[in-house]
Amino acid sequence: MGRALGGVAVCVALAAGCSASPPESQSKPGGRSFTVAAAGDVLVHPELVEQAARDAKESGEGEAGLDFGPMLTAVKPVISKADLAICHMETPVGKPRGPFQGYPDFLVPPQTLTALKDVGYDTCSTASNQTLGHGLKGVRRTLDAMDELELGHSGSARTRKEAEEIDIRDVKGVKVAHLSYAEESPTPTNEKQSWALDRIDMEAVKKDEAQARKQGAEVVILSVRWGLEHYNEPSVAQLQLAERLTRETGINLVIGHQAHVVQPIQKLNGTWIAYSLGNQLARHSSPTGLTEEGAIGWFEFRETTTGWDVAAKYRTTLMDIPPEAERGEKLPEGAVEDHRLVDVGQVLDNPGDLSEERLARYRLAADRTRGFLFNRGAPGGDGLAELSLKP
């Protein structure tokens, strides 16, 4: 965590269920409204590249022999429905034909970005510990590819001038700014190019928010890569930073990444904090069960007489992983055959002829994700609920 945050004692933020809300506000006659969808980390491991190659061979689609569309298509009904959809692109991209790399210095196919755009994402946070893994060249290649697809980005930059720009877009007549920050990158960087990655620092956050407001932003959303990996509870440092963000800034929503597992969604000092939405697209070399689970956060903004009222909902996702089998070995009947991102609620509502074993796995993901998301008191008066796709 950045030095500016060290030693902050915030007891109120450490108590589970801690929440404070501003005075009741009323709907504004003719007030505007819009929805935001945000999901977990996009971390393309080698097994997913191999799956994209198999899918391209079968579909005849994609680019340079890779098609990530089939892996992501299940979440399109949710993501494409949002007025603003935000992803977290964890890694730099390489050239369409590679070479590609996995852990620890990820370099992934740019075809991933095409699939993200196709399911409905509008913009992505790009600030992470992987951002500078292939230097400024990797940053440039990644942002160039996103620009070509008209996929927005925040958190990294190709030039000092670009680093000073704020991602502001019109969302149903509302100017919405998206900021993105990460903990200090472990990758050595040229000090003269430190501007290439937005690092966590409260003064920088305040400055960027002020600039966004000056440029007309009415809503500011912050993506932040923070916390400890594989822990389903936010760390003390996360809680301290969340307390400061919700007390010292006017940021309207905080979306967290890095843990690779689901952490709570909490309303703190009147602002929703999604500490971690887990993984969206990932296949760790040693899957834990938890690393395949994720959530899509769904936030409904409604203009009131005093500002913006935000309601929070969610959808559970799960990355299906086929069992390992020897070449030529037949998989058990009903087993998962391909890597696929699953909208768990949609499958449980329409199970078809899925085996009871598969359905039990989806029920576990739904129950466990719900428990982690609600673990800091969000149900109750704060009103976190599951998003229904039914009319």
VENHU-V243265 format. One record per helix or strand. SS is the DSSP state (A for helix, B for strand). FROM is the first residue (numbers start at 1). LEN is the number of residues. If there is no record, write none. Layout:
# VENHU-V243265
((SS & FROM & LEN) (SS & FROM & LEN))
This chain:
# VENHU-V243265
((A & 3 & 3) (A & 11 & 4) (B & 27 & 1) (B & 33 & 11) (A & 46 & 14) (B & 63 & 1) (B & 66 & 1) (A & 69 & 11) (B & 84 & 6) (B & 93 & 1) (B & 101 & 1) (B & 107 & 2) (A & 111 & 9) (B & 123 & 3) (A & 135 & 14) (B & 152 & 3) (B & 156 & 1) (A & 160 & 4) (B & 167 & 5) (B & 174 & 9) (A & 191 & 6) (B & 197 & 1) (B & 199 & 1) (A & 202 & 13) (B & 219 & 7) (A & 236 & 13) (B & 253 & 5) (B & 262 & 1) (B & 265 & 4) (B & 271 & 4) (B & 277 & 6) (B & 293 & 12) (B & 307 & 14) (B & 340 & 4) (A & 344 & 6) (A & 356 & 18) (B & 385 & 2))
